[in-house]
Amino acid sequence: QEVWEVKVSNAFRHGLNPPGVLHPMADFEVEDLEPRQIDALGLAAERSGMRQNDALPAYDVKDSLAYRSAAKRPYLIKGWLSAGTMSMLYGPTNVGKTFVMLDMAFHVALGLPWNGRRVTKSPVIYVAAEGTYDIHDRVAAWMQEHSVRAEDCWLTLVPCPIDLRSNTVDIKRLVALVEAKIAQWDAPTPPLVVIDTYARAMAGGDENSATDAGLVVRHLDAVRFRTGAHVTVVHHT
């Protein structure tokens, strides 16, 4: 008991942060949780985000067709990128993945046809987690080559790595940025979010681990569901 009294006393006298700063309530909002189900079925449902008494979404064929007609996803690049979905652009190192992705991003941000495909002008948030300062040179080169005005382009660069595996703060910041850009440009269409590259967004995780990959996908799903964005990930083979 005396040892603990000394530790607590020292913590209050020499601590740099106020008491309770590391408590979960400092980072997360309070949630009212229902009592846990002890049985195996209840635990399985809890892990999947559903409770035992929740009804599964179910559509008869006529309802399914009506839903499809009413909720048809708008495209960003017709036949290639649709709102609310996810894709991956991948290939070996140094084959030009970023050049291709940046070209697609510019066409979406300007509303220009891409390789004969119709495009819907939409906000683009390009997370250049690999290359950082080099991305500014590529942007300047594209703008010069195509003679377009910067004020016409709905493209925002994030030239730094982000943690999409373990740090939920980065996800919150990304979602907040996407929502802010939608509001800034008063965009009527869902945005395009590019993560370049997947490896840098793993934040030290194992790319071949189903657990680590599952966490990244789950976080990207949160971006899609919250903003309606199409999310594209650039990845090395």
NORWO-V16679 format. One record per residue. RES is the residue in one small letter. OMEGA is omega as a letter, one per 30 degrees, with the letter a starting at -180 (none if undefined). Layout:
# NORWO-V16679
res->RES omega->OMEGA
res->RES omega->OMEGA
This chain:
# NORWO-V16679
res->q omega->l
res->e omega->l
res->v omega->l
res->w omega->l
res->e omega->l
res->v omega->a
res->k omega->a
res->v omega->l
res->s omega->l
res->n omega->a
res->a omega->a
res->f omega->a
res->r omega->a
res->h omega->a
res->g omega->a
res->l omega->a
res->n omega->l
res->p omega->l
res->p omega->l
res->g omega->a
res->v omega->a
res->l omega->l
res->h omega->a
res->p omega->a
res->m omega->l
res->a omega->a
res->d omega->a
res->f omega->l
res->e omega->a
res->v omega->l
res->e omega->l
res->d omega->a
res->l omega->l
res->e omega->l
res->p omega->a
res->r omega->l
res->q omega->a
res->i omega->a
res->d omega->a
res->a omega->a
res->l omega->l
res->g omega->l
res->l omega->l
res->a omega->l
res->a omega->l
res->e omega->a
res->r omega->a
res->s omega->l
res->g omega->l
res->m omega->l
res->r omega->a
res->q omega->a
res->n omega->l
res->d omega->l
res->a omega->l
res->l omega->l
res->p omega->a
res->a omega->a
res->y omega->l
res->d omega->a
res->v omega->a
res->k omega->l
res->d omega->l
res->s omega->l
res->l omega->l
res->a omega->l
res->y omega->a
res->r omega->a
res->s omega->a
res->a omega->a
res->a omega->a
res->k omega->a
res->r omega->l
res->p omega->l
res->y omega->l
res->l omega->l
res->i omega->a
res->k omega->l
res->g omega->a
res->w omega->a
res->l omega->l
res->s omega->l
res->a omega->l
res->g omega->a
res->t omega->a
res->m omega->l
res->s omega->l
res->m omega->l
res->l omega->a
res->y omega->l
res->g omega->l
res->p omega->l
res->t omega->l
res->n omega->l
res->v omega->l
res->g omega->a
res->k omega->a
res->t omega->l
res->f omega->l
res->v omega->a
res->m omega->l
res->l omega->l
res->d omega->l
res->m omega->a
res->a omega->l
res->f omega->a
res->h omega->l
res->v omega->a
res->a omega->l
res->l omega->a
res->g omega->a
res->l omega->l
res->p omega->a
res->w omega->l
res->n omega->l
res->g omega->l
res->r omega->l
res->r omega->a
res->v omega->l
res->t omega->a
res->k omega->a
res->s omega->l
res->p omega->l
res->v omega->l
res->i omega->a
res->y omega->l
res->v omega->a
res->a omega->a
res->a omega->l
res->e omega->a
res->g omega->l
res->t omega->a
res->y omega->l
res->d omega->a
res->i omega->l
res->h omega->l
res->d omega->a
res->r omega->l
res->v omega->l
res->a omega->l
res->a omega->l
res->w omega->a
res->m omega->a
res->q omega->a
res->e omega->a
res->h omega->l
res->s omega->l
res->v omega->a
res->r omega->a
res->a omega->a
res->e omega->l
res->d omega->a
res->c omega->l
res->w omega->a
res->l omega->l
res->t omega->l
res->l omega->l
res->v omega->a
res->p omega->l
res->c omega->l
res->p omega->l
res->i omega->a
res->d omega->l
res->l omega->a
res->r omega->a
res->s omega->a
res->n omega->a
res->t omega->l
res->v omega->l
res->d omega->l
res->i omega->l
res->k omega->l
res->r omega->l
res->l omega->l
res->v omega->a
res->a omega->l
res->l omega->l
res->v omega->a
res->e omega->l
res->a omega->a
res->k omega->l
res->i omega->l
res->a omega->a
res->q omega->a
res->w omega->a
res->d omega->a
res->a omega->l
res->p omega->a
res->t omega->l
res->p omega->a
res->p omega->l
res->l omega->l
res->v omega->a
res->v omega->l
res->i omega->a
res->d omega->g
res->t omega->l
res->y omega->a
res->a omega->a
res->r omega->l
res->a omega->l
res->m omega->l
res->a omega->l
res->g omega->l
res->g omega->a
res->d omega->a
res->e omega->a
res->n omega->l
res->s omega->l
res->a omega->l
res->t omega->a
res->d omega->l
res->a omega->l
res->g omega->l
res->l omega->l
res->v omega->l
res->v omega->l
res->r omega->l
res->h omega->l
res->l omega->l
res->d omega->l
res->a omega->l
res->v omega->a
res->r omega->a
res->f omega->a
res->r omega->a
res->t omega->a
res->g omega->a
res->a omega->l
res->h omega->a
res->v omega->l
res->t omega->l
res->v omega->l
res->v omega->a
res->h omega->l
res->h omega->l
res->t omega->none
